[in-house]
Amino acid sequence: MSIDETPRVRANPPIFNVPGVVLAALVVFIAIQAIRSFVLSVETDDWLITEFSFVAGCYAENCTAQFGRDAGAQLWSPLTYAFLHGDWMHVGLNAIWMLAFGTPVARRLGTVRVLAFAALGAIAGALTFYVFNPDLIVPVIGASGIVSALMGGACRFAFGSMGHHRSARSLPLLSIRQALSDRTVIFFVVIFFATNLLTASGLGGFIDGGASVAWQAHLGGFVFGFLGLALFEPNRRQPMPADEDDLRSAAD
């Protein structure tokens, strides 16, 4: 019997173990912020904010006459506002959270589905902000609606079962009831909502440095992601049945 003594060369892991779609999104966010900060004039940047930020009150008021805003902005701004940020700290915080939660969701859904999921998360955030502030003439910017949707989506698979599976695609999809029965998910959801409600109460300056935060967009994005992830599942996998959950727990 011969023994194969050929040395086995272990493949080098990628430098960035992050899905390409997540890295691409971060590059776009950073590039836009860099262009606004170092290239555009103040006047041009103001025009950019006017045309591409989400302004809830513009659906009731004639913002074209008041501010010279294109009438079509009401159509594209519920999505384009997510590509603009207030400052570099705003970009950095969203980038960190997107890396943390966008990575497992992107691995699970794939590029096309996660892009659609993120886009609808941004729109859900804008819609929720509008419901709370239908007459407010203030520009809303930032990818927090997308990030919150990714957080909500991750709650359906990435928290309660990490010890049982390695791949995000192989993790079972928890039903809403199962997710809300998981202590880790409950803790995360409570912290998320408490932080945003604290911001809404006016005490959020300790968290966000005193900047104005569109907490309604956060809540809207999160609820969409939590409830809507199953609609984007590859092959529409069904939530894990309760008896399978019980068997898995018994096996532990």
PyMOL commands that set and color helices and strands:
alter all, ss='L'
color gray80, all
select helices_A, chain A and resi 20-38+42-52+56-59+63-67+73-83+88-109+111-132+144-154+176-179+183-200+205-208+215-232+234-236+242-251
alter helices_A, ss='H'
color red, helices_A
deselect
rebuild
show_as cartoon
